[in-house]
Amino acid sequence: MASLRFDDPLFATYAVAATLMILKVIAMSWLTVVRMIRANGGFRSPEDLRRTPLNPHPSPAQLEPNDGVERIRRIQLNDLENIPFFLAAGFLYILTSPSLLAARLLLYGYVVSRLLHFLAYLTKQTHEVRAALWTAGSLILLYLTGRSLLAALGI
């Protein structure tokens, strides 16, 4: 069984991959704010139209959808629908004591698939491109989960 210590290369691999994915999710929140500030819009709540030092000239148009802001929100929603499963599945997978090479290929492969998915979404690639990148990550999740289930069942 893997030891849950950073000096264990297997656990360290998981920790790096998990940390990168957590940072990515956090970054999407910041990127949403940056895009809202640049657009001076894309707000969602009526109270955001109050006059403040940061919004001295509020306008009802600020509540209208802004494509740049909404694109980042869609990316973040996709992350929130996928990355939590990776955090759990990756952790369970390292408890199966896989080879370090397999763990690195799978865990870092997932990270790469999510980063490429982000770039594809950000650069307005077609659904087919995004779906192919999502599928790669999803297949990795299925493998991690299946392997962990088999190990838990003693198979």
Secondary structure, 3 states (H helix, E strand, C coil): CCCCCCCCHHHHHHHHHHHHHHHHHHHHHHHHHHHHHHHCCCCCCHHHHCCECCECCCCHHHHCCCHHHHHHHHHHHHHHHHHHHHHHHHHHHHCCCCCHHHHHHHHHHHHHHHHHHHHHHHCCCCHHHHHHHHHHHHHHHHHHHHHHHHHHCCC
